[in-house]
Amino acid sequence: MVVSNGSDRVRLCAEALVRLNGESIGSFSDGSRAATICGMSYERVYRKALVSNRWTFTRGYKALAPLADDGQNPSSFPWC
């Protein structure tokens, strides 16, 4: 599921709560304890999940054009 707007975020949290045998939420501000916790922690959990896994959809491979031969030895570059 691509989480692109607020309703997608609420739907994602609501599904997670149901899978954890909790009650579903209708919005992050519906007044329930679950909605308050989801609203406060959603961004942090979402970002942590993105950076802590090696997602295969983020990898792409492209053929690069060959470097121009300018006569310099690449091993002498400080960043190599």
A tleap script that builds the chain and sets N, CA, C and O, in Angstrom:
source leaprc.protein.ff14SB
mol = sequence {
  NMET VAL VAL SER ASN GLY SER ASP ARG VAL
  ARG LEU CYS ALA GLU ALA LEU VAL ARG LEU
  ASN GLY GLU SER ILE GLY SER PHE SER ASP
  GLY SER ARG ALA ALA THR ILE CYS GLY MET
  SER TYR GLU ARG VAL TYR ARG LYS ALA LEU
  VAL SER ASN ARG TRP THR PHE THR ARG GLY
  TYR LYS ALA LEU ALA PRO LEU ALA ASP ASP
  GLY GLN ASN PRO SER SER PHE PRO TRP CCYS
}
set mol.1.N position { 0.842 -1.174 0.000 }
set mol.1.CA position { 0.000 0.000 0.000 }
set mol.1.C position { 0.885 1.233 0.000 }
set mol.1.O position { 1.770 1.357 0.846 }
set mol.2.N position { 0.665 2.128 -0.915 }
set mol.2.CA position { 1.370 3.399 -0.947 }
set mol.2.C position { 0.618 4.364 -0.045 }
set mol.2.O position { -0.585 4.572 -0.209 }
set mol.3.N position { 1.322 4.945 0.896 }
set mol.3.CA position { 0.692 5.843 1.854 }
set mol.3.C position { 0.919 7.263 1.365 }
set mol.3.O position { 1.979 7.851 1.578 }
set mol.4.N position { -0.100 7.803 0.705 }
set mol.4.CA position { 0.089 9.101 0.060 }
set mol.4.C position { -0.667 10.239 0.713 }
set mol.4.O position { -0.308 11.400 0.517 }
set mol.5.N position { -1.699 9.945 1.481 }
set mol.5.CA position { -2.433 11.037 2.116 }
set mol.5.C position { -2.930 10.607 3.488 }
set mol.5.O position { -2.694 9.479 3.920 }
set mol.6.N position { -3.612 11.507 4.160 }
set mol.6.CA position { -4.065 11.250 5.523 }
set mol.6.C position { -4.999 10.072 5.652 }
set mol.6.O position { -4.883 9.303 6.606 }
set mol.7.N position { -5.928 9.903 4.717 }
set mol.7.CA position { -6.872 8.792 4.842 }
set mol.7.C position { -6.170 7.455 4.660 }
set mol.7.O position { -6.558 6.469 5.287 }
set mol.8.N position { -5.139 7.399 3.810 }
set mol.8.CA position { -4.354 6.169 3.663 }
set mol.8.C position { -3.616 5.848 4.956 }
set mol.8.O position { -3.501 4.684 5.339 }
set mol.9.N position { -3.122 6.869 5.619 }
set mol.9.CA position { -2.391 6.670 6.875 }
set mol.9.C position { -3.314 6.118 7.952 }
set mol.9.O position { -2.950 5.197 8.683 }
set mol.10.N position { -4.503 6.684 8.043 }
set mol.10.CA position { -5.475 6.209 9.022 }
set mol.10.C position { -5.878 4.774 8.700 }
set mol.10.O position { -5.971 3.939 9.601 }
set mol.11.N position { -6.114 4.484 7.437 }
set mol.11.CA position { -6.503 3.138 7.031 }
set mol.11.C position { -5.400 2.127 7.359 }
set mol.11.O position { -5.689 1.021 7.817 }
set mol.12.N position { -4.153 2.499 7.130 }
set mol.12.CA position { -3.032 1.620 7.452 }
set mol.12.C position { -2.980 1.346 8.956 }
set mol.12.O position { -2.815 0.201 9.375 }
set mol.13.N position { -3.120 2.393 9.761 }
set mol.13.CA position { -3.108 2.215 11.218 }
set mol.13.C position { -4.310 1.405 11.685 }
set mol.13.O position { -4.177 0.554 12.565 }
set mol.14.N position { -5.476 1.656 11.110 }
set mol.14.CA position { -6.682 0.919 11.487 }
set mol.14.C position { -6.518 -0.565 11.195 }
set mol.14.O position { -6.917 -1.403 12.003 }
set mol.15.N position { -5.940 -0.894 10.055 }
set mol.15.CA position { -5.715 -2.302 9.708 }
set mol.15.C position { -4.724 -2.944 10.662 }
set mol.15.O position { -4.915 -4.084 11.084 }
set mol.16.N position { -3.659 -2.214 11.006 }
set mol.16.CA position { -2.671 -2.749 11.950 }
set mol.16.C position { -3.306 -2.997 13.311 }
set mol.16.O position { -3.021 -4.012 13.945 }
set mol.17.N position { -4.155 -2.096 13.765 }
set mol.17.CA position { -4.821 -2.275 15.055 }
set mol.17.C position { -5.725 -3.505 15.045 }
set mol.17.O position { -5.747 -4.270 16.009 }
set mol.18.N position { -6.460 -3.693 13.969 }
set mol.18.CA position { -7.344 -4.855 13.868 }
set mol.18.C position { -6.531 -6.141 13.869 }
set mol.18.O position { -6.929 -7.121 14.497 }
set mol.19.N position { -5.402 -6.151 13.178 }
set mol.19.CA position { -4.551 -7.349 13.151 }
set mol.19.C position { -3.959 -7.651 14.519 }
set mol.19.O position { -3.620 -8.796 14.816 }
set mol.20.N position { -3.834 -6.619 15.353 }
set mol.20.CA position { -3.328 -6.795 16.716 }
set mol.20.C position { -4.465 -7.025 17.713 }
set mol.20.O position { -4.272 -6.922 18.924 }
set mol.21.N position { -5.655 -7.340 17.186 }
set mol.21.CA position { -6.847 -7.572 18.003 }
set mol.21.C position { -7.298 -6.335 18.764 }
set mol.21.O position { -7.891 -6.441 19.838 }
set mol.22.N position { -7.020 -5.181 18.216 }
set mol.22.CA position { -7.501 -3.941 18.806 }
set mol.22.C position { -8.721 -3.455 18.057 }
set mol.22.O position { -9.191 -4.106 17.123 }
set mol.23.N position { -9.228 -2.317 18.466 }
set mol.23.CA position { -10.369 -1.745 17.759 }
set mol.23.C position { -9.887 -0.785 16.685 }
set mol.23.O position { -8.853 -0.136 16.841 }
set mol.24.N position { -10.623 -0.699 15.617 }
set mol.24.CA position { -10.262 0.149 14.487 }
set mol.24.C position { -10.478 1.626 14.831 }
set mol.24.O position { -11.196 1.951 15.776 }
set mol.25.N position { -9.860 2.499 14.069 }
set mol.25.CA position { -10.047 3.940 14.245 }
set mol.25.C position { -10.590 4.533 12.956 }
set mol.25.O position { -10.412 3.975 11.873 }
set mol.26.N position { -11.260 5.680 13.091 }
set mol.26.CA position { -11.804 6.366 11.924 }
set mol.26.C position { -10.957 7.552 11.505 }
set mol.26.O position { -10.988 7.967 10.347 }
set mol.27.N position { -10.197 8.099 12.448 }
set mol.27.CA position { -9.290 9.214 12.176 }
set mol.27.C position { -8.301 9.293 13.327 }
set mol.27.O position { -8.495 8.656 14.363 }
set mol.28.N position { -7.257 10.061 13.151 }
set mol.28.CA position { -6.281 10.231 14.219 }
set mol.28.C position { -6.831 11.113 15.341 }
set mol.28.O position { -6.249 11.173 16.424 }
set mol.29.N position { -7.930 11.784 15.089 }
set mol.29.CA position { -8.498 12.693 16.092 }
set mol.29.C position { -9.902 12.274 16.510 }
set mol.29.O position { -10.724 13.126 16.848 }
set mol.30.N position { -10.191 10.965 16.492 }
set mol.30.CA position { -11.540 10.526 16.860 }
set mol.30.C position { -11.766 10.434 18.365 }
set mol.30.O position { -12.859 10.085 18.809 }
set mol.31.N position { -10.735 10.747 19.153 }
set mol.31.CA position { -10.888 10.792 20.602 }
set mol.31.C position { -10.544 9.507 21.326 }
set mol.31.O position { -10.466 9.494 22.554 }
set mol.32.N position { -10.338 8.422 20.588 }
set mol.32.CA position { -9.994 7.165 21.256 }
set mol.32.C position { -8.510 7.149 21.615 }
set mol.32.O position { -7.702 7.876 21.036 }
set mol.33.N position { -8.179 6.307 22.577 }
set mol.33.CA position { -6.778 6.179 22.989 }
set mol.33.C position { -5.919 5.672 21.825 }
set mol.33.O position { -4.809 6.156 21.606 }
set mol.34.N position { -6.449 4.688 21.078 }
set mol.34.CA position { -5.709 4.121 19.944 }
set mol.34.C position { -5.435 5.179 18.878 }
set mol.34.O position { -4.337 5.229 18.323 }
set mol.35.N position { -6.421 6.022 18.591 }
set mol.35.CA position { -6.248 7.069 17.585 }
set mol.35.C position { -5.202 8.088 18.030 }
set mol.35.O position { -4.394 8.546 17.223 }
set mol.36.N position { -5.220 8.437 19.298 }
set mol.36.CA position { -4.242 9.401 19.823 }
set mol.36.C position { -2.828 8.844 19.711 }
set mol.36.O position { -1.914 9.546 19.280 }
set mol.37.N position { -2.649 7.589 20.096 }
set mol.37.CA position { -1.322 6.965 20.028 }
set mol.37.C position { -0.864 6.839 18.581 }
set mol.37.O position { 0.288 7.140 18.268 }
set mol.38.N position { -1.758 6.394 17.689 }
set mol.38.CA position { -1.401 6.269 16.270 }
set mol.38.C position { -1.031 7.627 15.677 }
set mol.38.O position { -0.056 7.740 14.934 }
set mol.39.N position { -1.802 8.646 16.004 }
set mol.39.CA position { -1.525 9.982 15.477 }
set mol.39.C position { -0.188 10.524 15.928 }
set mol.39.O position { 0.508 11.193 15.165 }
set mol.40.N position { 0.179 10.234 17.185 }
set mol.40.CA position { 1.444 10.744 17.721 }
set mol.40.C position { 2.647 9.959 17.218 }
set mol.40.O position { 3.730 10.526 17.076 }
set mol.41.N position { 2.482 8.678 16.950 }
set mol.41.CA position { 3.647 7.857 16.631 }
set mol.41.C position { 3.752 7.452 15.165 }
set mol.41.O position { 4.740 6.826 14.779 }
set mol.42.N position { 2.774 7.786 14.346 }
set mol.42.CA position { 2.763 7.308 12.957 }
set mol.42.C position { 4.028 7.698 12.193 }
set mol.42.O position { 4.692 6.827 11.631 }
set mol.43.N position { 4.374 8.976 12.159 }
set mol.43.CA position { 5.524 9.451 11.363 }
set mol.43.C position { 6.812 8.769 11.780 }
set mol.43.O position { 7.593 8.335 10.933 }
set mol.44.N position { 7.038 8.673 13.095 }
set mol.44.CA position { 8.274 8.069 13.601 }
set mol.44.C position { 8.357 6.597 13.199 }
set mol.44.O position { 9.401 6.142 12.731 }
set mol.45.N position { 7.279 5.858 13.375 }
set mol.45.CA position { 7.269 4.438 13.035 }
set mol.45.C position { 7.413 4.242 11.532 }
set mol.45.O position { 8.137 3.354 11.084 }
set mol.46.N position { 6.727 5.066 10.758 }
set mol.46.CA position { 6.783 4.981 9.299 }
set mol.46.C position { 8.212 5.204 8.789 }
set mol.46.O position { 8.708 4.432 7.968 }
set mol.47.N position { 8.864 6.254 9.275 }
set mol.47.CA position { 10.239 6.542 8.846 }
set mol.47.C position { 11.209 5.448 9.303 }
set mol.47.O position { 12.106 5.060 8.555 }
set mol.48.N position { 11.028 4.958 10.519 }
set mol.48.CA position { 11.895 3.893 11.032 }
set mol.48.C position { 11.769 2.639 10.178 }
set mol.48.O position { 12.773 1.988 9.886 }
set mol.49.N position { 10.552 2.291 9.773 }
set mol.49.CA position { 10.344 1.116 8.929 }
set mol.49.C position { 11.009 1.290 7.570 }
set mol.49.O position { 11.544 0.332 7.011 }
set mol.50.N position { 10.979 2.500 7.040 }
set mol.50.CA position { 11.598 2.738 5.732 }
set mol.50.C position { 13.113 2.625 5.774 }
set mol.50.O position { 13.713 2.050 4.867 }
set mol.51.N position { 13.737 3.162 6.806 }
set mol.51.CA position { 15.198 3.187 6.832 }
set mol.51.C position { 15.816 1.930 7.440 }
set mol.51.O position { 17.011 1.692 7.262 }
set mol.52.N position { 15.032 1.121 8.152 }
set mol.52.CA position { 15.629 -0.031 8.823 }
set mol.52.C position { 15.543 -1.320 8.014 }
set mol.52.O position { 15.976 -2.369 8.489 }
set mol.53.N position { 15.001 -1.264 6.819 }
set mol.53.CA position { 14.888 -2.461 5.988 }
set mol.53.C position { 15.530 -2.223 4.627 }
set mol.53.O position { 15.607 -1.092 4.147 }
set mol.54.N position { 15.982 -3.295 4.026 }
set mol.54.CA position { 16.570 -3.221 2.679 }
set mol.54.C position { 15.463 -3.545 1.682 }
set mol.54.O position { 15.286 -4.697 1.286 }
set mol.55.N position { 14.739 -2.538 1.291 }
set mol.55.CA position { 13.602 -2.717 0.395 }
set mol.55.C position { 14.094 -2.935 -1.029 }
set mol.55.O position { 14.865 -2.128 -1.549 }
set mol.56.N position { 13.656 -4.013 -1.662 }
set mol.56.CA position { 14.105 -4.317 -3.017 }
set mol.56.C position { 13.556 -3.329 -4.034 }
set mol.56.O position { 14.167 -3.129 -5.084 }
set mol.57.N position { 12.414 -2.705 -3.749 }
set mol.57.CA position { 11.858 -1.765 -4.721 }
set mol.57.C position { 12.653 -0.466 -4.789 }
set mol.57.O position { 12.432 0.340 -5.693 }
set mol.58.N position { 13.566 -0.250 -3.858 }
set mol.58.CA position { 14.360 0.979 -3.876 }
set mol.58.C position { 15.646 0.833 -4.665 }
set mol.58.O position { 16.367 1.806 -4.881 }
set mol.59.N position { 15.927 -0.381 -5.093 }
set mol.59.CA position { 17.158 -0.605 -5.844 }
set mol.59.C position { 16.871 -0.572 -7.335 }
set mol.59.O position { 15.921 -1.187 -7.818 }
set mol.60.N position { 17.687 0.136 -8.029 }
set mol.60.CA position { 17.571 0.163 -9.479 }
set mol.60.C position { 18.953 0.065 -10.098 }
set mol.60.O position { 19.938 0.541 -9.534 }
set mol.61.N position { 19.007 -0.538 -11.228 }
set mol.61.CA position { 20.284 -0.704 -11.905 }
set mol.61.C position { 20.186 -0.088 -13.289 }
set mol.61.O position { 19.243 -0.344 -14.037 }
set mol.62.N position { 21.167 0.717 -13.609 }
set mol.62.CA position { 21.216 1.347 -14.925 }
set mol.62.C position { 22.618 1.204 -15.475 }
set mol.62.O position { 23.600 1.227 -14.733 }
set mol.63.N position { 22.696 1.059 -16.775 }
set mol.63.CA position { 23.999 1.045 -17.425 }
set mol.63.C position { 24.470 2.493 -17.527 }
set mol.63.O position { 23.764 3.349 -18.060 }
set mol.64.N position { 25.645 2.754 -17.022 }
set mol.64.CA position { 26.201 4.106 -17.048 }
set mol.64.C position { 27.101 4.277 -18.260 }
set mol.64.O position { 27.713 3.332 -18.756 }
set mol.65.N position { 27.154 5.497 -18.704 }
set mol.65.CA position { 28.046 5.805 -19.819 }
set mol.65.C position { 29.492 5.679 -19.341 }
set mol.65.O position { 29.786 5.997 -18.189 }
set mol.66.N position { 30.393 5.224 -20.200 }
set mol.66.CA position { 31.795 5.117 -19.779 }
set mol.66.C position { 32.383 6.498 -19.489 }
set mol.66.O position { 31.997 7.495 -20.098 }
set mol.67.N position { 33.314 6.532 -18.555 }
set mol.67.CA position { 33.991 7.779 -18.228 }
set mol.67.C position { 34.920 8.180 -19.365 }
set mol.67.O position { 35.466 7.336 -20.077 }
set mol.68.N position { 35.080 9.461 -19.511 }
set mol.68.CA position { 36.018 9.939 -20.529 }
set mol.68.C position { 37.442 9.608 -20.077 }
set mol.68.O position { 37.756 9.700 -18.891 }
set mol.69.N position { 38.279 9.234 -21.001 }
set mol.69.CA position { 39.659 8.915 -20.682 }
set mol.69.C position { 40.455 10.210 -20.757 }
set mol.69.O position { 40.823 10.666 -21.839 }
set mol.70.N position { 40.717 10.798 -19.586 }
set mol.70.CA position { 41.450 12.066 -19.562 }
set mol.70.C position { 42.923 11.860 -19.175 }
set mol.70.O position { 43.661 12.824 -18.971 }
set mol.71.N position { 43.330 10.601 -19.079 }
set mol.71.CA position { 44.734 10.310 -18.804 }
set mol.71.C position { 45.089 10.317 -17.325 }
set mol.71.O position { 46.229 10.015 -16.975 }
set mol.72.N position { 44.159 10.650 -16.456 }
set mol.72.CA position { 44.459 10.655 -15.024 }
set mol.72.C position { 44.241 9.257 -14.459 }
set mol.72.O position { 43.424 8.483 -14.958 }
set mol.73.N position { 44.980 8.962 -13.426 }
set mol.73.CA position { 44.867 7.675 -12.759 }
set mol.73.C position { 43.790 7.784 -11.679 }
set mol.73.O position { 43.996 8.479 -10.685 }
set mol.74.N position { 42.625 7.104 -11.853 }
set mol.74.CA position { 41.546 7.229 -10.869 }
set mol.74.C position { 41.948 6.798 -9.476 }
set mol.74.O position { 41.371 7.302 -8.512 }
set mol.75.N position { 42.900 5.899 -9.311 }
set mol.75.CA position { 43.278 5.470 -7.965 }
set mol.75.C position { 43.972 6.570 -7.178 }
set mol.75.O position { 44.139 6.441 -5.965 }
set mol.76.N position { 44.382 7.649 -7.837 }
set mol.76.CA position { 45.037 8.739 -7.121 }
set mol.76.C position { 44.024 9.754 -6.592 }
set mol.76.O position { 44.395 10.678 -5.868 }
set mol.77.N position { 42.750 9.588 -6.948 }
set mol.77.CA position { 41.735 10.513 -6.453 }
set mol.77.C position { 41.469 10.237 -4.980 }
set mol.77.O position { 41.400 9.073 -4.584 }
set mol.78.N position { 41.319 11.260 -4.163 }
set mol.78.CA position { 41.141 11.045 -2.713 }
set mol.78.C position { 39.830 10.371 -2.350 }
set mol.78.O position { 39.736 9.783 -1.273 }
set mol.79.N position { 38.825 10.429 -3.192 }
set mol.79.CA position { 37.530 9.838 -2.863 }
set mol.79.C position { 37.405 8.400 -3.333 }
set mol.79.O position { 36.368 7.778 -3.099 }
set mol.80.N position { 38.401 7.856 -3.975 }
set mol.80.CA position { 38.344 6.464 -4.448 }
set mol.80.C position { 38.863 5.518 -3.412 }
set mol.80.O position { 38.890 4.309 -3.638 }
savepdb mol mol.pdb
quit
